[in-house]
Amino acid sequence: MCGIAGYFGPIDKVPNNLSISSCLKQMKRRGPDSQNYIIKKYNKKTLILLHSRLSIIDPVKISNQPMEDEDAIISFNGEIYNYLELKKNLNIKKLATNSDTEVLLKYLKIKKNIPKDDLDGMWSYAYFDKKKKNLFLSRDRFGEKPLYYKVEKDSIYFGSDINYIISLSKEKKIFNEEKIYSFLANGFRSLSLNNKTFLNGINALSPAHVLKVDINNNLKLIKYWKNTKTIAEKKISYKEAVKTTKEIISTEFKKRFRSDFPIGCLLSGGIDSTAISAHSIENNKKLKYYSISSSEPNYNERPRIDALCQKYNLKTNYVKMSQLNNYDFLEKIISETNFPLSSISYLVYAHLNKVVKNDKCRVLLNGLGGDEIFAGYYTHQMNFLISNLKNEKFNYYYKSWETHVKPLIRSNILSNLDEYISLANSKNPSFHEQKEIEKYLSNKKLILVNKKIKFSKNFFRNGLDVDMFRDTLPPHLLSSDQISMFFSIENRSPFLSHKLYEFVKSLPDDYLIRNGFGKSVLRDSLKNMIPDKILKFREKIGFYADLDLFFDRKSKLFRDMLFQNRLVNSFINIKKVEILLSQKKLFNAEAKFIFCVLNLAILISKK
């Protein structure tokens, strides 16, 4: 895990030494072990590649970046999980290092600069073909690693962090008011509605894409993996699907356990984190485990965490939410990244990362992607019912949901199928919470359009992919990277394997939702590996904590922080928000909204 940044353009716009030094200084959190840069001149163009390294694989000086050979130069952030297999399969020899970076450098030469299906990892990189004088910027399939860019008439700036681009380009920050209003109205689900950031002129590179920039600054966007492609349904039994799921997860997770440093793992009482923990034991990989110590009955998962620990004689570190000054931390993380946190959950995640950092773990595993691949959200259950309205088994599916799932749901919309169908017919159902906070918005000049998106003709599968590639997973990946890199920790999401995703996408729908259980095929692949107390637990707890755990929202300090920015204040009904703050208890949607306001007020005030 590292930080990258750079410039490709005419000599008269080349960032000066002060700008480069300032950028490298900012990059130190993403890569505390080494900061370096390289400058090359080609005709009337200048290339600058900057890199900061957090050593995970082959932690020696010769593996520092930018890395150069006779054909190309690379500045790379992430991990290529199958670098050992690529080295063998592609017969890559005479390497100077044991790093995955050098394997990637040689791989891109062999594959003519574009990632292929055999590349397995998480990445953002800048790769320069020295012979053809072309720059290639790329991001991994699921967008685990961030990459932003700013295009001018004859040049391009790029970086893992928006602030790196600001440092190199010396441009003033101009905030995108539509993005701000959308975040207030829709919360974290709005963050990936498009590629725009909160600053005008700076965009995010789409996952699964390569941006090619030639010597004349001609840009070409290349999609190297099509997540929207239709995958033929496999004609295999449920039993065989369970067996294959277990085999794929075991193989893919094993590669994701590679590290030359200790690895930490988040451990909740849910299926995803316990799956990672159980497979680590199966692969004889020792991890350090970290769990939340929650006093909230609705979010207390300790009984199931303890059940797994007892089965395998594990010890987990129960972390209390008391290690950080939350105001100070929130200001620092937003100031350093020019991006808000997507949800309150990431304050919890920050507390965990602080403890992981103190334990000297450089890698932290999480369960992101498991819900989106295997259908773990309550909305997925509703989408499954809608997809089967005309199915002869509908009454059975509905009765299973009504009996086992409906009693667990706190949301009115998600517990009423008719109301959910009405919402789904009118707009994207992912934004069901917008209705609950519309009354707190005042600026109606910015009209919000939440366009429906079609990944699949199948309503259920389309909902999974909307969450996978737009509404839920991308914002979570963004904030998890944002927090972990603040603590100089590499975060990994083992479920994010395109091989696993494509296999599960090929399975019949009712292999995912079965007998009122979400993630059925995953659950059954874990039988005998994790306790029934976890496998048979139906409630979706989620990685969440109450806003009031971190802030006294009735205090003067909180209100001063919340209402400190005029632009944000112009978008909200301050009187109604004041009344909301005085309430004894906030609903989830209301707490999320207040947290969005707080984040934006800090972001825009930190010019």
C-alpha positions in Angstrom: 0.0 0.0 0.0 1.4 3.3 -1.1 0.7 6.8 -2.4 1.2 7.9 -6.0 1.1 11.2 -7.8 2.4 12.8 -10.9 2.3 15.2 -13.8 2.6 14.8 -17.6 2.7 18.1 -19.6 4.7 21.0 -21.0 7.8 22.2 -19.3 6.3 25.7 -18.5 3.7 24.1 -16.2 6.1 21.7 -14.4 5.6 21.7 -10.6 8.5 23.4 -8.9 10.7 21.8 -6.2 8.6 23.4 -3.5 5.4 21.9 -4.9 7.0 18.4 -5.2 8.4 18.6 -1.7 5.0 19.6 -0.3 3.3 16.8 -2.1 5.8 14.2 -0.9 5.4 15.4 2.6 1.6 14.9 2.4 2.1 11.5 0.9 4.1 10.2 3.9 0.9 8.9 5.7 0.2 6.6 2.7 3.9 5.5 2.6 6.0 6.3 5.6 8.9 4.0 4.6 10.1 5.9 1.5 9.3 9.0 -0.5 10.8 9.5 -3.9 10.2 10.9 -7.4 11.6 10.8 -10.9 11.6 13.4 -13.6 12.0 12.6 -17.3 11.9 14.8 -20.4 10.4 13.7 -23.7 10.4 16.2 -26.6 8.5 19.2 -25.2 6.9 17.2 -22.5 7.9 16.4 -18.9 6.9 13.4 -16.9 7.0 13.5 -13.1 6.2 10.4 -11.1 6.1 10.5 -7.2 5.8 7.6 -4.9 5.5 7.0 -1.1 5.9 3.4 0.1 4.4 1.4 2.9 6.4 -1.8 2.7 4.4 -5.0 2.8 6.1 -7.3 0.3 9.9 -7.4 -0.1 10.6 -4.6 2.4 14.0 -3.6 1.0 15.4 -0.5 -0.5 15.8 -1.9 -4.0 12.0 -2.5 -4.2 11.2 1.2 -3.6 9.5 3.2 -6.3 9.1 4.7 -8.8 10.6 1.6 -10.4 12.2 1.7 -13.9 13.5 -0.8 -16.4 14.6 -0.4 -20.1 11.0 -0.4 -21.3 8.9 1.5 -18.7 8.5 3.3 -15.4 5.8 2.6 -12.8 4.5 4.2 -9.7 2.1 1.7 -8.1 -0.3 1.6 -5.1 -1.8 -1.7 -3.9 -1.0 -5.4 -4.0 -0.9 -7.9 -6.8 -2.0 -10.9 -4.9 -1.0 -13.5 -7.6 2.4 -12.1 -8.4 4.1 -15.4 -7.6 1.7 -17.3 -9.9 2.2 -14.6 -12.7 6.0 -14.9 -12.3 5.8 -18.6 -12.9 3.0 -18.7 -15.6 4.5 -15.9 -17.7 8.0 -17.2 -17.2 9.2 -13.8 -15.9 12.9 -14.3 -15.0 16.0 -12.2 -14.1 14.2 -10.0 -11.6 16.2 -7.7 -9.4 13.7 -7.9 -6.5 11.2 -10.2 -4.9 8.4 -7.6 -5.1 5.0 -7.6 -6.7 5.8 -4.2 -8.2 8.5 -5.5 -10.5 6.3 -8.4 -11.6 3.6 -5.8 -12.5 6.2 -3.8 -14.4 7.1 -6.8 -16.5 3.5 -8.0 -16.8 2.3 -4.8 -18.4 5.0 -4.9 -21.0 3.9 -8.5 -21.9 0.2 -7.6 -21.9 0.7 -4.4 -24.0 0.0 -2.0 -21.2 -3.5 -3.2 -20.4 -4.5 -5.5 -17.4 -6.0 -8.8 -18.5 -8.2 -11.4 -16.7 -5.1 -13.1 -15.1 -4.2 -10.0 -13.1 -5.5 -10.4 -9.5 -5.1 -7.6 -7.1 -6.1 -4.2 -5.9 -4.3 -1.2 -7.5 -4.0 2.2 -8.8 -0.9 2.9 -10.9 0.8 5.2 -13.3 2.7 3.3 -16.0 4.8 5.1 -18.6 5.8 3.3 -21.9 9.2 4.9 -22.6 9.2 3.8 -26.3 5.8 4.9 -27.3 5.8 7.8 -24.9 2.3 6.9 -23.5 1.1 7.3 -19.9 -1.4 4.7 -18.6 -3.4 5.4 -15.4 -5.3 2.4 -14.1 -7.6 1.4 -11.2 -8.5 -2.1 -10.1 -11.8 -3.8 -11.0 -13.7 -2.9 -7.8 -12.1 0.5 -7.0 -10.4 -0.6 -3.8 -7.6 1.9 -4.4 -8.4 5.5 -5.2 -7.0 7.5 -8.1 -8.0 11.1 -9.1 -6.9 13.3 -12.0 -7.2 16.8 -13.3 -7.0 17.4 -17.1 -5.9 20.7 -18.6 -5.5 21.6 -22.3 -2.0 20.2 -22.6 -1.3 18.4 -19.3 -2.6 16.1 -16.7 -2.1 15.9 -12.9 -3.0 12.7 -10.9 -2.8 11.2 -7.4 -4.1 8.8 -4.8 -5.4 11.8 -2.9 -7.0 15.1 -4.1 -4.6 17.1 -2.0 -1.7 15.8 -4.0 -3.2 17.2 -7.2 -3.8 20.6 -5.5 -0.2 20.7 -4.3 1.2 20.0 -7.8 -1.2 22.1 -9.8 -1.4 25.1 -7.4 -5.0 25.5 -8.3 -7.5 27.1 -6.0 -10.2 25.0 -4.6 -13.7 25.6 -6.1 -16.4 23.4 -4.5 -19.0 21.5 -6.5 -22.3 22.7 -5.1 -24.3 19.9 -6.8 -22.1 17.3 -5.2 -22.5 18.9 -1.8 -26.3 19.1 -2.1 -26.5 15.5 -3.4 -24.4 14.3 -0.4 -26.8 16.1 2.0 -29.9 14.6 0.3 -28.7 11.1 -0.4 -25.9 10.5 2.1 -22.9 8.2 1.2 -24.8 6.6 -1.6 -24.4 9.7 -3.7 -20.6 9.6 -3.6 -20.3 7.4 -6.7 -23.3 8.5 -8.7 -20.7 10.0 -11.0 -17.0 10.5 -11.2 -17.1 14.1 -9.9 -15.5 15.0 -6.6 -16.3 17.8 -4.2 -13.9 20.0 -6.1 -14.6 21.2 -9.6 -12.2 20.0 -12.2 -10.9 17.0 -10.3 -12.5 13.6 -11.1 -12.1 10.0 -10.0 -10.9 7.5 -12.5 -13.6 4.8 -12.8 -12.7 1.3 -11.5 -11.9 -1.3 -14.1 -10.5 1.4 -16.5 -7.3 2.5 -18.0 -6.8 6.1 -19.0 -4.3 6.4 -21.8 -2.5 9.7 -22.3 -0.3 10.1 -25.3 2.5 12.6 -25.9 0.0 15.1 -27.5 -2.3 14.8 -24.5 -4.9 12.8 -26.4 -6.9 10.9 -23.8 -8.5 7.5 -24.3 -10.6 5.7 -21.7 -10.4 1.9 -21.9 -12.6 -0.5 -19.9 -10.6 -3.7 -19.4 -13.2 -5.6 -17.4 -17.0 -5.6 -18.1 -18.9 -6.0 -14.9 -22.2 -5.6 -16.8 -21.6 -8.6 -19.1 -24.3 -11.3 -18.9 -22.9 -14.5 -17.4 -24.8 -17.7 -18.4 -26.4 -19.4 -15.5 -24.5 -22.5 -14.4 -26.5 -25.8 -14.5 -25.1 -27.1 -11.2 -26.8 -28.5 -8.1 -26.9 -26.4 -5.0 -24.6 -28.9 -3.3 -22.0 -28.5 -6.0 -22.4 -24.7 -5.9 -21.7 -24.8 -2.1 -18.6 -26.9 -2.6 -17.2 -24.7 -5.4 -17.9 -21.6 -3.4 -15.8 -23.0 -0.6 -13.0 -24.0 -2.9 -12.8 -20.6 -4.7 -12.9 -18.7 -1.4 -10.2 -20.8 0.1 -7.9 -20.3 -3.0 -8.6 -16.6 -3.3 -8.3 -15.8 0.4 -5.0 -17.7 0.6 -3.4 -15.2 -1.9 -4.8 -12.3 0.1 -3.1 -13.5 3.3 0.4 -12.8 1.8 2.4 -10.3 3.7 5.9 -9.9 5.1 4.4 -8.2 8.2 1.7 -9.1 10.8 -1.9 -9.0 9.6 -4.9 -7.9 11.6 -8.5 -8.9 10.9 -11.7 -7.2 11.9 -13.9 -9.7 13.7 -17.6 -9.1 14.1 -20.3 -11.7 14.7 -21.3 -11.6 11.0 -20.8 -14.2 8.3 -18.1 -12.2 6.3 -15.5 -11.5 9.0 -16.0 -15.0 10.5 -15.5 -16.5 7.1 -12.2 -14.7 6.7 -11.1 -15.8 10.2 -12.1 -19.4 9.7 -10.3 -19.6 6.3 -7.2 -18.0 7.8 -7.0 -20.9 10.3 -7.6 -23.4 7.5 -4.7 -21.9 5.7 -2.5 -21.9 8.8 -2.2 -18.1 8.7 -2.0 -16.5 12.1 -3.9 -13.2 12.3 -4.5 -10.7 15.1 -8.2 -10.1 15.7 -10.1 -6.9 16.6 -13.7 -6.5 17.6 -15.9 -3.6 18.8 -16.9 -3.4 22.4 -20.4 -2.1 22.1 -22.7 -1.0 25.0 -25.6 -0.7 22.5 -27.8 -3.8 22.7 -28.8 -3.4 19.0 -25.2 -3.5 17.9 -23.7 -5.9 20.4 -22.3 -9.0 18.6 -20.1 -10.3 21.4 -22.0 -13.6 21.9 -21.3 -14.7 18.3 -17.7 -13.4 18.4 -17.1 -15.3 21.6 -18.6 -18.5 20.0 -16.0 -18.4 17.2 -13.2 -17.6 19.6 -14.1 -20.6 21.7 -14.3 -22.9 18.7 -10.8 -22.0 17.5 -9.2 -20.9 20.8 -8.7 -17.4 19.4 -8.2 -14.1 21.3 -9.7 -10.9 20.0 -9.0 -7.4 21.1 -12.3 -5.8 22.2 -11.8 -2.1 21.4 -13.7 0.6 23.2 -14.6 3.9 21.5 -12.4 6.1 23.7 -9.0 6.3 22.0 -9.6 9.4 19.8 -10.6 13.0 20.1 -13.4 12.7 17.5 -13.6 16.4 16.6 -9.8 16.7 16.1 -9.6 13.4 14.2 -12.5 14.3 11.9 -10.9 17.7 11.1 -7.6 16.1 10.3 -8.8 13.3 8.1 -11.1 15.6 6.1 -8.4 18.2 5.8 -5.8 15.8 4.6 -7.9 14.1 2.0 -10.4 16.7 0.9 -13.2 14.1 1.2 -15.9 13.6 3.9 -16.3 10.2 5.7 -19.1 8.3 4.2 -20.8 7.3 7.5 -20.5 7.3 11.3 -19.3 3.7 11.0 -15.9 5.0 10.0 -15.3 6.7 13.3 -15.6 3.2 14.8 -13.2 2.0 12.1 -10.8 4.8 13.0 -10.8 3.6 16.7 -10.0 0.1 15.5 -7.2 1.2 13.2 -5.6 3.2 16.0 -5.3 0.0 18.1 -4.1 -2.0 15.0 -1.4 0.6 14.4 -0.2 0.4 18.0 0.0 -3.4 17.6 2.3 -2.9 14.7 0.1 -4.6 12.1 0.6 -3.2 8.6 -2.3 -5.0 7.0 -6.0 -5.1 8.1 -8.6 -7.4 6.6 -12.3 -6.5 6.3 -15.4 -8.2 5.0 -16.4 -5.5 2.4 -18.0 -7.0 -0.7 -19.5 -10.0 1.0 -23.0 -8.5 1.3 -23.0 -7.2 -2.3 -21.8 -10.5 -3.9 -23.9 -12.9 -1.8 -27.0 -10.7 -1.1 -26.7 -9.8 2.5 -28.9 -6.6 2.8 -32.6 -6.4 3.6 -33.0 -4.5 0.3 -31.7 -7.6 -1.5 -34.5 -9.7 0.1 -37.1 -7.2 -1.2 -35.5 -7.2 -4.7 -35.6 -11.0 -4.7 -39.4 -10.9 -3.9 -40.0 -8.4 -6.7 -38.1 -10.5 -9.1 -40.3 -13.5 -8.2 -43.7 -11.9 -8.2 -44.9 -14.0 -11.1 -43.0 -17.1 -9.9 -45.1 -20.1 -8.8 -43.0 -20.2 -5.7 -43.7 -16.6 -4.7 -46.0 -17.4 -1.9 -43.4 -19.6 -0.4 -40.7 -17.0 -0.8 -42.9 -14.3 0.7 -44.0 -16.5 3.7 -40.3 -17.3 4.5 -39.5 -13.5 4.4 -42.5 -12.6 6.4 -41.8 -15.2 9.1 -38.0 -14.9 9.4 -36.9 -11.5 8.1 -39.7 -8.9 8.5 -39.8 -9.0 12.4 -36.1 -8.0 12.4 -36.5 -4.9 10.2 -36.7 -1.4 11.8 -37.4 0.5 8.6 -41.0 1.0 7.6 -40.2 0.9 3.9 -38.1 -2.2 4.0 -40.8 -4.1 5.9 -43.6 -3.2 3.5 -43.4 -4.9 0.1 -46.2 -2.8 -1.5 -44.5 0.5 -0.4 -41.1 -0.8 -1.6 -42.5 -1.8 -5.0 -44.0 1.7 -5.3 -40.7 3.3 -4.5 -38.9 0.9 -6.9 -41.2 1.9 -9.7 -40.7 5.6 -9.2 -36.9 5.9 -8.5 -33.9 4.0 -7.4 -34.9 2.1 -4.2 -31.4 2.5 -2.8 -32.3 6.1 -1.9 -35.3 5.2 0.3 -33.9 7.3 3.2 -34.1 10.5 1.2 -37.8 10.7 1.9 -37.0 10.9 5.7 -34.7 13.9 5.5 -36.1 16.0 2.7 -37.8 18.3 5.2 -34.4 19.4 6.5 -33.2 20.6 3.1 -34.0 24.2 2.0 -32.2 24.9 -1.3 -34.4 23.6 -4.0 -32.6 25.2 -6.9 -30.3 22.2 -7.2 -32.6 19.5 -8.6 -31.5 16.0 -7.8 -31.9 13.2 -10.4 -31.2 9.7 -9.1 -31.0 7.9 -12.4 -31.9 4.3 -12.5 -29.0 2.2 -13.8 -29.2 -1.2 -15.6 -26.5 -3.7 -15.0 -29.0 -6.5 -15.5 -32.5 -7.1 -16.8 -33.0 -9.2 -13.6 -34.3 -6.8 -10.9 -32.7 -8.8 -8.1 -29.3 -9.1 -9.8 -29.4 -5.5 -10.9 -29.9 -4.4 -7.3 -26.9 -6.4 -6.3 -24.7 -4.8 -9.0 -26.0 -1.3 -8.2 -24.8 -1.8 -4.6 -21.6 -3.5 -5.8 -20.5 -0.8 -8.3 -22.3 2.4 -7.3 -24.3 2.8 -4.2 -22.8 1.0 -1.2 -19.5 -0.7 -1.8 -17.6 2.2 -3.6 -18.3 4.7 -0.7 -17.3 2.1 1.9 -14.1 1.2 0.0 -13.3 4.9 -0.2 -13.7 5.6 3.5 -11.9 2.4 4.6 -8.9 3.3 2.5 -9.1 6.9 3.7 -9.0 5.8 7.4 -6.5 3.0 7.2 -4.0 5.1 5.2 -4.4 7.9 7.8 -2.8 5.3 10.2 -0.4 4.0 7.5 -2.2 0.6 7.3 -3.0 -1.4 4.2 -6.7 -2.4 4.2 -7.6 -5.5 2.2 -11.1 -6.9 1.3 -10.6 -10.6 0.6 -14.1 -11.1 -0.9 -13.2 -8.8 -3.8 -12.1 -11.4 -6.2 -13.4 -11.2 -9.8 -13.3 -15.0 -10.0 -15.6 -15.3 -6.9 -17.9 -12.5 -8.2 -18.3 -14.0 -11.6 -18.9 -17.5 -10.2 -21.6 -16.3 -7.8 -23.2 -14.2 -10.5 -23.6 -17.4 -12.6 -25.6 -19.1 -9.9 -29.4 -19.3 -9.8 -31.0 -16.5 -7.7 -32.5 -18.9 -5.1 -29.0 -20.2 -4.3 -28.4 -16.8 -2.6 -31.8 -16.3 -0.9 -33.1 -19.5 0.5 -35.5 -20.3 3.4 -35.5 -16.6 4.4 -31.7 -16.6 4.7 -29.6 -14.1 2.7 -26.1 -15.3 1.6 -27.3 -18.9 1.7 -24.6 -20.5 -0.5 -21.9 -18.7 1.5 -23.4 -19.8 4.8 -23.6 -23.4 3.7 -20.0 -23.3 2.4 -19.0 -22.5 6.0 -20.8 -25.4 7.7 -18.5 -27.1 10.3 -16.1 -24.2 10.0 -18.0 -21.7 12.1 -20.6 -22.2 14.8 -24.3 -22.6 14.0 -24.9 -19.7 16.4 -23.4 -17.5 13.6 -24.6 -19.4 10.6 -28.3 -19.3 11.7 -28.3 -15.7 12.9 -30.6 -13.8 10.5 -30.4 -10.2 11.7 -28.3 -7.8 9.8 -26.4 -5.9 12.5 -24.0 -3.9 10.3 -20.9 -2.0 11.1 -22.6 0.9 12.9 -22.6 3.0 16.0 -24.8 5.8 17.3 -23.8 9.4 16.6 -24.3 10.2 20.3 -21.5 7.8 21.2 -19.0 10.2 19.6 -20.5 13.7 20.0 -22.7 15.6 22.4 -25.0 17.0 19.8 -26.7 19.2 22.3 -23.5 21.0 23.2 -22.4 24.4 22.0 -19.2 23.0 20.5 -21.2 20.5 18.3 -23.5 23.2 17.1 -20.7 25.6 16.3 -19.0 22.9 14.3 -22.2 21.9 12.5 -23.2 25.4 11.5 -19.8 26.9 10.8 -20.1 27.2 7.0 -22.4 29.5 5.1 -22.6 27.5 2.0 -23.7 24.3 3.8 -26.1 26.4 5.9 -27.7 27.7 2.7 -28.7 24.1 1.8 -30.4 23.2 5.0 -33.3 24.4 7.1 -31.4 25.5 10.2 -34.5 25.9 12.4 -35.7 22.3 11.7 -32.2 21.0 12.1 -32.0 22.8 15.5 -35.2 21.1 16.6 -33.8 17.7 15.4 -30.7 18.2 17.5 -32.8 18.7 20.6 -34.6 15.4 20.2 -33.8 12.7 22.8 -33.1 10.1 20.1 -32.4 10.2 16.4 -33.5 7.7 13.9 -30.7 6.2 11.7 -31.5 8.3 8.7 -31.5 11.5 10.8 -28.2 10.6 12.5 -26.6 9.9 9.1 -27.9 13.3 7.8 -26.4 15.2 10.7 -23.1 13.5 10.2 -23.2 14.5 6.5 -23.7 18.1 7.5 -20.9 18.0 10.0 -18.5 16.5 7.5 -19.3 19.1 4.8 -19.1 22.0 7.2 -15.6 20.9 8.1 -14.6 20.1 4.5 -15.6 23.5 3.1 -14.3 25.5 6.0 -10.8 24.0 5.6 -9.8 26.0 2.6 
